[in-house]
Amino acid sequence: MNVGPGGTQLTLRYAEEGDRFRPLGSPGEKKLFRFLTDRKVSRFDKRSTPVLEREGEIIWVVGHRIAESVRVRNVTDQTWRLSLLQLED
């Protein structure tokens, strides 16, 4: 993932109604809940899907796809590999 220069603030939150997202390989934006429906995510699980934001833009729908804007290109200087692990109680 190409998230940009150091110091970029990232925010992890849950998906919300009305969120928009441009999936990797997509020609344009989609409503996030429509994207999740297309991926067969249940109505209940949509609201508990974590998303990572950079400056108000969803750049990763955790467990599903990154955004087109953070794809790695030939000219990318620095990449990040992010993982989100669920810890047992």
Contact map, one row per residue, 1 for C-alpha under 8 A:
11100000000000000000000000000000000000000000000000000000000000000100011100000011110000000
11110000000000000000000000000000000000000000000000000000000000000000011100010111000000000
11111001000000000000000000000000000000000000000000000100000000000000010000000011000000000
01111101000000000000000000000000000000000000000000000000000000000000000000000100000000000
00111111000000000000000000000000000000000000000000000000000000000000000000000000000000000
00011111000000000000000000000000000000000000000000000000000000000000000000000000000000000
00001111100000000000000000000000000000000000000000000000000000000000000000000000000000000
00111111110000000000000000000000000000000000000000000100000000000000000000000000000000000
00000011111000000000000000000000000000000000000000000110000000000000000000000000000000000
00000001111100000000000000000000000000000000000000011110000000000000000000000000000000000
00000000111110000000000000000000000000000000000000011100000000000000000000000000000000000
00000000011111000000000000000000000000000000000001111000000000000000000000000000000000000
00000000001111100000000000000000000000000000000001111000000000000000000000000000000000000
00000000000111110000000000000000000000000000001111100000000000000000000000000000000000000
00000000000011111010000000000001000000000000011111100000000000000000000000000000000000000
00000000000001111110000000000000000000000000001000000000000000000000000000000000000000000
00000000000000111110000000000001100000000000000000000000000000000000000000000000000000000
00000000000000011111000000000011100000000000000000000000000000000000000000000000000000000
00000000000000111111100000000011100000000000000000000000000000000000000000000000000000000
00000000000000000111110000001111000000000000000000000000010000000000000000000000000000000
00000000000000000011111000001111000000000000000000000000111000000010000000000000000000000
00000000000000000001111101111100000000000000000000000000000000000011100000000000000000000
00000000000000000000111111011100000000000000000000000000000000001111000000000000000000000
00000000000000000000011111000000000000000000000000000000000000001111101000000000000000000
00000000000000000000001111100000000000000000000000000000000000000001000000000000000000000
00000000000000000000011111111000000000000000000000000000000000000001000000000000000000000
00000000000000000000010011111000000000000000000000000000000000000000000000000000000000000
00000000000000000000011001111100000000000000000000000000000000000000000000000000000000000
00000000000000000001111001111110000000000000000000000000000000000000000000000000000000000
00000000000000000001111000011111011000000000000000000000000000000000000000000000000000000
00000000000000000111100000001111111000000000000000000000000000000000000000000000000000000
00000000000000101111100000000111111100000000000000000000000000000000000000000000000000000
00000000000000001110000000000011111110000000010000000000000000000000000000000000000000000
00000000000000000000000000000111111111000000000000000000000000000000000000000000000000000
00000000000000000000000000000111111111100000000000000000000000000000000000000000000000000
00000000000000000000000000000001111111111000010000000000000000000000000000000000000000000
00000000000000000000000000000000111111111110000000000000000000000000000000000000000000000
00000000000000000000000000000000011111111000000000000000000000000000000000000000000000000
00000000000000000000000000000000001111111000000000000000000000000000000000000000000000000
00000000000000000000000000000000000111111100000000000000000000000000000000000000000000000
00000000000000000000000000000000000111111110110000000000000000000000000000000000000000000
00000000000000000000000000000000000010011111110000000000000000000000000000000000000000000
00000000000000000000000000000000000010001111111000000000000000000000000000000000000000000
00000000000000000000000000000000000000000111111100000000000000000000000000000000000000000
00000000000000000000000000000000000000001111111110000000000000000000000000000000000000000
00000000000000100000000000000000100100001111111110000000000000000000000000000000000000000
00000000000001110000000000000000000000000011111110000000000000000000000000000000000000000
00000000000001100000000000000000000000000001111111000000000000000000000000000000000000000
00000000000001100000000000000000000000000000111111100000000011000000000000000000000000000
00000000000111100000000000000000000000000000000111110000000011000000000000000000000000000
00000000000111100000000000000000000000000000000011111000011111000000000000000000000000000
00000000011110000000000000000000000000000000000001111100011111000000000000000000000000000
00000000011110000000000000000000000000000000000000111111111100000000000000000000000000000
00100001111000000000000000000000000000000000000000011111111000000000000000000000000000000
00000000110000000000000000000000000000000000000000001111100000000000000000000000000000000
00000000000000000000000000000000000000000000000000001111110000000000000000000000000000000
00000000000000000000100000000000000000000000000000001111111000000000000000000000000000000
00000000000000000001100000000000000000000000000000111101111110000010000000000000000000000
00000000000000000000100000000000000000000000000000111100111110000111110000000000000000000
00000000000000000000000000000000000000000000000000111000011111011110000000000000000000000
00000000000000000000000000000000000000000000000011110000011111111100000000000000000000000
00000000000000000000000000000000000000000000000011110000000111111100000000000000000100000
00000000000000000000000000000000000000000000000000000000000011111000000000000000000000000
00000000000000000000000000000000000000000000000000000000000111111100000000000000000000000
00000000000000000000001100000000000000000000000000000000000111111110000000000000000000000
10000000000000000000001100000000000000000000000000000000001111011111011000000000000000000
00000000000000000000111100000000000000000000000000000000011100001111111000000000000000000
00000000000000000000011111000000000000000000000000000000001000000111111000000000000000000
00000000000000000000010100000000000000000000000000000000001000000011111000000000000000000
11100000000000000000000000000000000000000000000000000000001000000111111100000000000000000
11000000000000000000000100000000000000000000000000000000000000000111111110000000000000000
11000000000000000000000000000000000000000000000000000000000000000000011111010010000000000
00000000000000000000000000000000000000000000000000000000000000000000001111110000000000000
00000000000000000000000000000000000000000000000000000000000000000000000111110000000000000
00000000000000000000000000000000000000000000000000000000000000000000000011111000000000000
01000000000000000000000000000000000000000000000000000000000000000000000111111110000000000
00000000000000000000000000000000000000000000000000000000000000000000000000111110000000000
01010000000000000000000000000000000000000000000000000000000000000000000000011111000000000
11100000000000000000000000000000000000000000000000000000000000000000000100011111100000000
11100000000000000000000000000000000000000000000000000000000000000000000000000111110000000
10000000000000000000000000000000000000000000000000000000000000000000000000000011111000000
10000000000000000000000000000000000000000000000000000000000000000000000000000001111100000
00000000000000000000000000000000000000000000000000000000000000000000000000000000111110000
00000000000000000000000000000000000000000000000000000000000001000000000000000000011111000
00000000000000000000000000000000000000000000000000000000000000000000000000000000001111100
00000000000000000000000000000000000000000000000000000000000000000000000000000000000111110
00000000000000000000000000000000000000000000000000000000000000000000000000000000000011111
00000000000000000000000000000000000000000000000000000000000000000000000000000000000001111
00000000000000000000000000000000000000000000000000000000000000000000000000000000000000111
